[in-house]
Structures are given as C-alpha cells and as structure tokens.
Amino acid sequence: MARRLAGDAEPDALLTALLAIAEKVRVDGRTVTADDVARAREAGADDQAIHDTVLIAAAFCMFNWYVDGLGTLIPEDPATCEQRVRHLAEHGYR
C-alpha cells in the first residue's frame, strides 16, 4: 500500500481516509467509528490497509510515550545531541 506523493501533489482519497483514521488513533483510538472505516473502504482500503494504519499509528504513539517516559528530551544544541547519541550507542540507557 506504500504510496509516495510527488511534489505538491494532493493526497488521494485512500490516503486521506487512512490518515483520518491514524489521526483519531493518535488522539484517542476509541474515537474511530464504523463510518471512518466505511469511508476508508469506499476509497479502496482493504482489511490489511486499515489494520496496518491502526497498528502503525498506535505503535508510534507507544514509542513516543516510551521515549517521553524515559525523559529523553532532544537538546537544541547539535553537539549535545551528538554526545547523547554516542553515549546511548556505547552505554545504553542507565
């Protein structure tokens, strides 16, 4: 289902419908409705595309909460950021 948008191309109906579901998952997955799924199906989504959309959006949320919970803020200074990345690569989270 991977699609790329060239330049300033507008997303097609399928991508728009799936992104609407992903946005609802990001905010509160319980707000995804049967109408959202029906819109995605009408635009050409199958069960796999809808499942993958929800799974990917939920996984990104979980990863973001995990990183936030570890208190790993991204520093504005590039040198500090590079130092942290190097430290994590060598020592992991401690």
Phi, psi and omega in degrees: 000358183299127178228145178244142176261128180270131175053236182263020183301141176280143178295146180281176185299322180296310180298318179299315181294318180291322177295327176296319177294315180301320179296319178294322177297319181299319183280308180190102184306338180289352181269356175292127184250168175299327178295322177299315180294319179297319177299318179295319179296318179298330180277354176116004180285141172256181181304318182298316181296319180292315179300313181298320179299312180295316181297314181294316180297317179294320180295317178299320177299313181299316180298318179296318179295321180298310181295318178299319181294333177278354180070030181268083178280146179275118180288151179284331182281119181302324181294320178294320179298314179298321179296317179295318180298315179298316180298315179297320180296324183273326189238347183072192179275124178223000000 
